[in-house]
Amino acid sequence: MAGGPAPGNADAGGVDGGVGLTALLVAAARAIETHRHDSLAQDVYAEHFVRAAPACADWPVRIEQVPDGDRNALWGRFARYFGLRTRVLDDFLLGAVGAGARQVVLLGAGLDTRAFRLGLASDCAVFEVDRAGVLDFKHRVLTGLPAAPKVKRVPVPVDLRDDWVTALTSAGFDPAAPSVWLAEGLLFYLPSAVETSLIDTVDRLTVSGSALAFEAKLEADLLAYRDSAIYTATREEIGIDLLRLFDKGPRPDSAGDLTARGWSASMHTPFDFTRAHGRGPLPEPDDALEGNRWVFAHKLRQ
């Protein structure tokens, strides 16, 4: 869950409600992951976002602050999922930059701090696309810290339902140069047609040598998981009803669409990476994560 658009009145200008609040959930999860002895990802800025927002002032930023620790469905298993996702997408991004991409586009960037914390090539530009309220909050928090981006960081304050392409290119993005795109925790908030349009636009704005990673959900009926442990805990412990925020319509085959347009695309379960890293969630009964897929695509031809 990043800070992308939300349907209807679930939309909030900043991080105080709707999808904006889920950006703080992910920040809290990254803070907890950072302080683990077996951490998969480090984000020293994450806990500062949590502590700066009144809506989550009492949320934990260390697993030791959770009475039942890793047995807690939200701050244990679900937070570990976000930590694993962060690591996997970090590795994907670093790999794409290592292969020559020098433009990074974070769609629905939320409270992402990759421009600050990853060892990207110094000539990279990181474009953070999100609503002004989310980016303003992030700026206020980071300005109060000894935080400096390691690469050129370009906030692009625009709602993805508006003309974000013009905003992105006006900010300096060059469609003629290779780029790497992340849509982390974004697409399942969008109606199917909007997701398809977004994927089409990414294809139009990229050249061979570009890459895209995104998260998808394959459940035929999201509401069948309403009583699953992680959704119940998120709803009851911090008041975020994820299933109310997710779009419940049928999902498009975005990976297939990309393949038809000249991309290579692979689809994985989060559990594949749990097994690879030896840490993270494993399948369990009535599992709200079983329909989650991580898609990694590389553009091979125009």
C-alpha positions in Angstrom: 0.0 0.0 0.0 1.5 3.2 -1.1 0.0 6.6 -1.4 -1.8 6.2 -4.7 -5.4 7.1 -5.6 -8.4 5.6 -3.7 -11.9 5.1 -4.8 -14.7 7.5 -3.8 -14.5 9.2 -0.5 -11.8 6.8 0.7 -9.4 9.3 -0.9 -7.6 11.6 1.5 -5.2 14.4 0.5 -2.5 13.3 2.9 -1.8 10.4 5.2 -4.7 11.0 7.7 -7.1 8.5 6.1 -8.0 6.2 3.2 -5.2 4.9 1.2 -2.9 7.6 2.6 -3.1 5.9 6.0 -1.9 2.6 4.5 1.3 4.4 3.6 1.9 4.8 7.4 1.0 1.1 7.9 3.8 0.2 5.5 6.1 2.6 7.2 5.5 1.0 10.6 6.1 -2.4 9.1 9.4 -1.2 7.6 10.4 0.3 10.9 9.7 -3.0 12.6 11.7 -4.8 10.0 14.6 -2.4 10.3 15.0 -3.2 14.0 14.9 -7.0 13.7 18.1 -8.9 14.3 17.5 -10.7 11.0 16.2 -7.7 9.0 15.7 -8.1 5.3 15.5 -4.4 4.6 16.7 -1.2 6.4 14.7 2.0 6.4 15.9 4.3 9.2 13.4 7.0 8.2 10.3 4.8 8.5 9.7 5.2 12.2 9.9 9.0 12.0 6.9 9.0 9.6 5.0 7.0 12.1 5.8 9.2 15.0 5.0 12.4 13.1 1.4 11.4 12.3 -1.2 11.7 15.1 -3.2 8.9 13.5 -0.6 6.3 14.4 1.2 7.8 17.4 0.7 4.6 19.4 1.6 2.1 16.7 4.7 0.0 17.3 8.0 0.5 15.5 9.7 -2.5 17.0 8.4 -6.0 17.4 9.3 -5.9 21.1 6.6 -3.3 21.5 3.9 -5.8 20.4 2.7 -7.8 23.4 2.3 -11.1 21.4 5.2 -10.3 19.1 5.4 -12.3 15.9 2.2 -14.1 16.8 0.4 -10.9 16.1 -1.2 -11.2 12.7 -0.8 -7.5 11.9 2.6 -6.5 13.4 4.1 -10.0 13.1 3.1 -11.8 9.9 1.7 -8.9 7.8 4.5 -6.5 8.8 7.0 -9.2 7.8 5.3 -9.5 4.5 5.9 -5.8 3.9 9.5 -6.2 4.9 10.0 -9.0 2.5 8.2 -7.0 -0.3 10.5 -4.1 0.4 13.6 -6.3 0.1 12.5 -8.0 -3.1 11.6 -4.7 -4.8 14.9 -3.2 -3.6 16.8 -6.0 -5.3 14.8 -5.6 -8.5 15.4 -1.9 -8.6 19.1 -2.3 -8.0 19.3 -5.0 -10.7 17.6 -2.7 -13.2 19.9 0.2 -12.4 22.9 -2.1 -12.6 21.8 -3.1 -16.1 21.8 0.5 -17.2 18.5 2.2 -16.2 19.1 5.7 -14.8 15.5 6.8 -14.4 13.4 5.4 -11.5 9.7 6.0 -11.4 7.8 5.2 -8.2 4.0 5.2 -9.0 2.0 5.9 -5.8 5.3 6.5 -4.1 3.8 7.0 -0.6 6.5 7.2 2.0 9.1 5.4 -0.1 12.7 6.4 0.8 14.7 4.5 -1.8 16.3 7.7 -3.1 17.8 8.1 0.4 18.6 4.6 1.5 19.7 2.6 -1.6 23.1 2.6 -3.2 21.8 3.6 -6.6 24.2 4.9 -9.3 24.9 8.6 -8.6 23.6 9.7 -11.9 20.1 8.2 -11.3 17.0 10.3 -11.0 14.1 9.0 -8.8 10.7 10.4 -9.7 8.2 10.0 -6.8 4.7 10.2 -8.2 1.9 10.8 -5.6 -0.6 13.2 -4.4 0.7 16.5 -3.1 -0.6 15.9 0.5 1.4 12.7 0.8 4.6 14.2 -0.6 4.2 17.3 1.5 4.0 15.2 4.7 7.1 13.2 3.6 9.0 16.4 2.9 8.1 17.9 6.3 9.4 14.8 8.1 12.6 14.4 6.2 13.4 18.1 6.4 13.5 17.7 10.2 16.0 14.8 9.9 19.6 14.6 8.9 18.4 13.1 5.6 19.8 13.8 2.1 19.0 11.8 -1.0 21.9 9.9 -2.5 20.6 10.6 -6.1 18.6 13.2 -7.8 15.1 13.0 -6.2 12.2 14.6 -8.1 8.8 14.7 -6.3 5.9 14.7 -8.8 2.8 15.9 -7.0 -0.1 14.6 -9.0 -3.1 12.3 -8.6 -2.8 9.2 -10.8 -6.3 9.9 -12.0 -5.2 13.2 -13.4 -2.7 13.9 -16.2 0.3 12.4 -14.5 2.2 11.8 -17.7 2.5 15.5 -18.4 3.5 16.1 -14.8 6.2 13.4 -15.1 7.7 14.5 -18.4 7.5 18.2 -17.3 9.6 17.1 -14.2 12.3 15.9 -16.5 11.5 12.2 -17.3 12.8 11.2 -20.7 10.7 8.5 -22.4 13.6 7.9 -24.9 15.9 6.6 -22.1 15.7 3.3 -20.2 13.8 3.4 -17.0 12.7 1.2 -14.1 9.2 1.5 -12.6 7.7 0.3 -9.3 4.0 0.1 -8.5 4.3 -1.2 -5.0 0.9 -1.9 -3.3 -1.0 0.2 -5.8 -2.8 -1.6 -8.6 -5.4 -3.4 -6.5 -6.9 -0.1 -5.3 -7.6 0.8 -9.0 -10.5 -0.3 -11.2 -9.6 -2.8 -13.9 -9.8 -0.2 -16.7 -7.6 2.2 -14.8 -4.9 -0.5 -14.2 -5.0 -1.4 -17.9 -4.6 2.2 -18.9 -1.7 2.7 -16.5 0.1 -0.4 -17.8 -0.5 0.8 -21.4 0.9 4.2 -20.5 4.1 2.7 -18.9 4.6 0.7 -22.1 4.2 3.9 -24.2 6.7 5.8 -22.0 9.4 3.1 -22.1 12.1 1.8 -24.4 13.9 -1.5 -24.6 16.0 -2.0 -21.5 13.3 -0.7 -19.2 11.8 -2.7 -16.4 8.6 -2.7 -14.3 7.6 -4.5 -11.1 4.2 -4.5 -9.6 2.0 -6.3 -7.1 -1.3 -8.0 -8.2 -4.1 -9.9 -6.6 -5.7 -12.9 -8.2 -8.6 -13.7 -5.8 -11.9 -14.2 -7.6 -13.8 -13.0 -4.5 -11.9 -10.7 -2.1 -14.7 -10.7 0.4 -14.2 -14.4 0.9 -11.2 -13.4 2.9 -12.9 -10.8 5.1 -12.4 -12.9 8.2 -8.8 -13.8 7.5 -6.4 -13.1 10.3 -4.5 -10.2 8.7 -7.5 -8.3 7.4 -9.3 -8.8 10.7 -6.3 -7.6 12.7 -5.7 -4.6 10.5 -9.4 -3.6 10.7 -9.8 -4.1 14.5 -6.4 -3.0 15.8 -5.8 0.2 13.7 -9.1 0.8 11.9 -7.9 0.2 8.4 -10.5 -1.8 6.4 -8.4 -2.9 3.4 -11.2 -4.7 1.7 -13.2 -1.5 1.7 -10.3 0.2 0.0 -9.5 -2.5 -2.6 -11.4 -2.4 -5.9 -13.5 -5.6 -6.0 -14.0 -5.9 -9.7 -12.3 -8.5 -11.8 -8.6 -7.9 -12.4 -6.9 -7.6 -15.8 -4.1 -9.9 -17.0 -1.5 -7.1 -16.9 1.4 -9.6 -17.1 -0.1 -11.1 -20.2 -0.7 -7.7 -21.8 2.9 -6.8 -21.2 4.1 -10.1 -22.8 2.0 -9.3 -25.9 3.7 -5.9 -26.1 7.2 -7.2 -26.2 8.1 -7.6 -22.5 9.2 -10.6 -20.6 7.2 -11.1 -17.5 7.5 -13.5 -14.6 5.0 -13.9 -11.8 5.8 -15.2 -8.3 4.1 -15.7 -5.0 5.5 -13.9 -1.9 6.1 -17.4 -0.4 8.7 -18.1 -3.2 10.8 -15.3 -1.7 10.1 -16.4 1.9 11.7 -19.7 1.0 14.6 -18.0 -0.9 15.5 -15.7 2.0 14.5 -18.0 4.8 12.3 -15.3 6.4 8.8 -14.0 5.8 5.3 -15.4 5.7 4.4 -19.0 4.7 1.0 -20.2 3.6 -1.7 -20.8 6.2 -5.4 -21.6 6.2 -7.8 -18.9 5.0 -4.8 -16.9 3.9 -5.4 -13.4 2.6 -1.9 -13.5 1.0 -2.5 -16.5 -1.2 -3.8 -14.5 -4.1 -0.9 -11.9 -4.0 1.5 -12.0 -6.9 4.6 -10.1 -7.6 5.3 -9.5 -11.3 8.6 -8.6 -12.7 8.8 -7.4 -16.4 11.6 -6.3 -18.7 11.0 -4.6 -22.0 12.8 -6.5 -24.8 11.6 -4.7 -27.9 9.7 -1.6 -28.9 
